[in-house]
Amino acid sequence: MNNKKEISQIVKTHRKKSGLTQKELADLSGVGKTVIFDIENGKETIRFSTLMKILNTLNIKISFQSPLMSDINGNTDY
């Protein structure tokens, strides 16, 4: 699954399971209703900081996976 489609589905599913409308989620997150609509429809030009507000409101955490993660996690020089 491509990332934007996956993110849009995750946000939409969590919003609905939380019993929130797009407007209610927008208000709780401090963003406009159009932003929620755009994310749920896979718009590619969403600010990362805006997306993070919405994910935080829905209690969704981002996890990164990479073969180099052990190098990054073990090195404090970054």
FIKOLZA-1660 file (N, C-alpha, C; in steps of 0.1 Angstrom, whole numbers, plus 5000, padded with zeros to 4 digits):
% residues 78
   i   px   py   pz ch aa at
   1 5009 4988 5000  A  M  N
   1 5000 5000 5000  A  M CA
   1 5009 5012 5000  A  M  C
   2 5005 5023 4992  A  N  N
   2 5014 5034 4992  A  N CA
   2 5011 5043 5005  A  N  C
   3 5021 5051 5009  A  N  N
   3 5021 5057 5022  A  N CA
   3 5009 5067 5023  A  N  C
   4 5007 5076 5013  A  K  N
   4 4996 5085 5015  A  K CA
   4 4982 5079 5016  A  K  C
   5 4980 5068 5009  A  K  N
   5 4967 5061 5010  A  K CA
   5 4966 5054 5024  A  K  C
   6 4977 5049 5029  A  E  N
   6 4977 5042 5042  A  E CA
   6 4975 5053 5053  A  E  C
   7 4981 5064 5052  A  I  N
   7 4979 5075 5062  A  I CA
   7 4965 5080 5062  A  I  C
   8 4960 5082 5050  A  S  N
   8 4946 5087 5049  A  S CA
   8 4936 5077 5055  A  S  C
   9 4938 5064 5053  A  Q  N
   9 4929 5054 5058  A  Q CA
   9 4931 5053 5074  A  Q  C
  10 4943 5054 5079  A  I  N
  10 4945 5054 5093  A  I CA
  10 4938 5065 5100  A  I  C
  11 4940 5077 5094  A  V  N
  11 4933 5089 5100  A  V CA
  11 4918 5088 5100  A  V  C
  12 4913 5084 5088  A  K  N
  12 4898 5083 5087  A  K CA
  12 4892 5072 5096  A  K  C
  13 4899 5061 5097  A  T  N
  13 4894 5050 5106  A  T CA
  13 4895 5054 5120  A  T  C
  14 4906 5060 5125  A  H  N
  14 4907 5064 5139  A  H CA
  14 4896 5075 5142  A  H  C
  15 4894 5084 5133  A  R  N
  15 4884 5095 5135  A  R CA
  15 4871 5089 5137  A  R  C
  16 4867 5080 5127  A  K  N
  16 4854 5074 5128  A  K CA
  16 4852 5065 5141  A  K  C
  17 4862 5057 5144  A  K  N
  17 4861 5049 5156  A  K CA
  17 4860 5057 5169  A  K  C
  18 4866 5070 5168  A  S  N
  18 4865 5079 5179  A  S CA
  18 4852 5086 5180  A  S  C
  19 4843 5084 5170  A  G  N
  19 4830 5091 5170  A  G CA
  19 4831 5105 5166  A  G  C
  20 4841 5109 5159  A  L  N
  20 4843 5124 5156  A  L CA
  20 4840 5127 5141  A  L  C
  21 4834 5138 5139  A  T  N
  21 4832 5143 5126  A  T CA
  21 4845 5149 5121  A  T  C
  22 4846 5152 5109  A  Q  N
  22 4858 5159 5104  A  Q CA
  22 4860 5173 5111  A  Q  C
  23 4849 5180 5113  A  K  N
  23 4849 5193 5119  A  K CA
  23 4854 5192 5134  A  K  C
  24 4848 5182 5141  A  E  N
  24 4852 5180 5155  A  E CA
  24 4867 5177 5156  A  E  C
  25 4872 5168 5147  A  L  N
  25 4886 5165 5148  A  L CA
  25 4895 5177 5144  A  L  C
  26 4890 5185 5135  A  A  N
  26 4897 5197 5131  A  A CA
  26 4898 5207 5143  A  A  C
  27 4887 5208 5150  A  D  N
  27 4886 5218 5161  A  D CA
  27 4895 5213 5172  A  D  C
  28 4895 5200 5175  A  L  N
  28 4903 5194 5186  A  L CA
  28 4918 5196 5183  A  L  C
  29 4921 5195 5170  A  S  N
  29 4935 5195 5165  A  S CA
  29 4940 5209 5163  A  S  C
  30 4931 5219 5162  A  G  N
  30 4935 5233 5160  A  G CA
  30 4938 5235 5145  A  G  C
  31 4931 5228 5136  A  V  N
  31 4933 5230 5122  A  V CA
  31 4919 5232 5115  A  V  C
  32 4920 5236 5102  A  G  N
  32 4907 5237 5095  A  G CA
  32 4901 5224 5091  A  G  C
  33 4888 5224 5089  A  K  N
  33 4881 5212 5085  A  K CA
  33 4886 5207 5071  A  K  C
  34 4890 5216 5063  A  T  N
  34 4895 5212 5049  A  T CA
  34 4907 5204 5050  A  T  C
  35 4916 5206 5061  A  V  N
  35 4928 5198 5062  A  V CA
  35 4924 5184 5065  A  V  C
  36 4915 5181 5073  A  I  N
  36 4911 5167 5076  A  I CA
  36 4905 5161 5063  A  I  C
  37 4897 5168 5056  A  F  N
  37 4892 5163 5043  A  F CA
  37 4904 5160 5034  A  F  C
  38 4913 5169 5033  A  D  N
  38 4925 5167 5024  A  D CA
  38 4933 5155 5028  A  D  C
  39 4936 5153 5040  A  I  N
  39 4943 5141 5045  A  I CA
  39 4936 5128 5042  A  I  C
  40 4923 5128 5045  A  E  N
  40 4915 5116 5043  A  E CA
  40 4914 5113 5028  A  E  C
  41 4916 5122 5019  A  N  N
  41 4915 5120 5005  A  N CA
  41 4929 5119 4998  A  N  C
  42 4939 5118 5006  A  G  N
  42 4953 5116 5001  A  G CA
  42 4960 5128 4995  A  G  C
  43 4956 5140 4999  A  K  N
  43 4963 5151 4993  A  K CA
  43 4978 5151 4997  A  K  C
  44 4987 5154 4988  A  E  N
  44 5001 5152 4991  A  E CA
  44 5008 5164 4997  A  E  C
  45 5001 5176 4997  A  T  N
  45 5008 5188 5002  A  T CA
  45 5004 5192 5015  A  T  C
  46 5003 5183 5025  A  I  N
  46 5000 5186 5039  A  I CA
  46 5013 5189 5046  A  I  C
  47 5013 5199 5054  A  R  N
  47 5024 5202 5062  A  R CA
  47 5026 5191 5073  A  R  C
  48 5039 5188 5075  A  F  N
  48 5042 5177 5085  A  F CA
  48 5037 5181 5099  A  F  C
  49 5039 5194 5102  A  S  N
  49 5035 5199 5116  A  S CA
  49 5020 5198 5117  A  S  C
  50 5012 5200 5107  A  T  N
  50 4998 5199 5107  A  T CA
  50 4993 5185 5109  A  T  C
  51 5000 5176 5101  A  L  N
  51 4997 5162 5102  A  L CA
  51 5000 5157 5116  A  L  C
  52 5011 5161 5122  A  M  N
  52 5014 5157 5136  A  M CA
  52 5004 5161 5146  A  M  C
  53 4998 5173 5144  A  K  N
  53 4987 5178 5153  A  K CA
  53 4976 5168 5153  A  K  C
  54 4972 5164 5141  A  I  N
  54 4961 5155 5139  A  I CA
  54 4964 5141 5145  A  I  C
  55 4976 5136 5142  A  L  N
  55 4980 5123 5147  A  L CA
  55 4980 5123 5162  A  L  C
  56 4985 5134 5168  A  N  N
  56 4986 5135 5183  A  N CA
  56 4972 5135 5189  A  N  C
  57 4963 5142 5182  A  T  N
  57 4949 5143 5187  A  T CA
  57 4943 5129 5187  A  T  C
  58 4946 5121 5177  A  L  N
  58 4940 5107 5176  A  L CA
  58 4948 5097 5183  A  L  C
  59 4959 5101 5190  A  N  N
  59 4968 5092 5197  A  N CA
  59 4974 5082 5188  A  N  C
  60 4979 5086 5176  A  I  N
  60 4986 5078 5166  A  I CA
  60 5000 5081 5167  A  I  C
  61 5009 5071 5168  A  K  N
  61 5023 5073 5169  A  K CA
  61 5029 5069 5155  A  K  C
  62 5040 5075 5151  A  I  N
  62 5047 5072 5139  A  I CA
  62 5059 5064 5143  A  I  C
  63 5062 5053 5136  A  S  N
  63 5073 5044 5139  A  S CA
  63 5081 5043 5126  A  S  C
  64 5094 5045 5127  A  F  N
  64 5103 5044 5115  A  F CA
  64 5110 5031 5115  A  F  C
  65 5111 5025 5103  A  Q  N
  65 5118 5012 5101  A  Q CA
  65 5128 5014 5090  A  Q  C
  66 5140 5009 5093  A  S  N
  66 5151 5010 5083  A  S CA
  66 5162 5001 5088  A  S  C
  67 5170 4995 5078  A  P  N
  67 5181 4987 5082  A  P CA
  67 5192 4995 5090  A  P  C
  68 5192 5008 5089  A  L  N
  68 5201 5017 5096  A  L CA
  68 5197 5022 5110  A  L  C
  69 5185 5018 5114  A  M  N
  69 5179 5024 5126  A  M CA
  69 5188 5020 5138  A  M  C
  70 5194 5008 5138  A  S  N
  70 5203 5005 5150  A  S CA
  70 5215 5014 5150  A  S  C
  71 5220 5018 5138  A  D  N
  71 5231 5028 5138  A  D CA
  71 5227 5041 5144  A  D  C
  72 5215 5046 5140  A  I  N
  72 5210 5058 5145  A  I CA
  72 5207 5058 5160  A  I  C
  73 5200 5048 5164  A  N  N
  73 5196 5047 5178  A  N CA
  73 5208 5045 5187  A  N  C
  74 5219 5039 5182  A  G  N
  74 5231 5036 5191  A  G CA
  74 5241 5047 5190  A  G  C
  75 5239 5057 5182  A  N  N
  75 5248 5068 5180  A  N CA
  75 5242 5081 5185  A  N  C
  76 5248 5088 5195  A  T  N
  76 5243 5100 5200  A  T CA
  76 5249 5113 5193  A  T  C
  77 5257 5110 5183  A  D  N
  77 5264 5122 5176  A  D CA
  77 5255 5129 5166  A  D  C
  78 5242 5125 5164  A  Y  N
  78 5234 5131 5154  A  Y CA
  78 5227 5143 5160  A  Y  C
% end
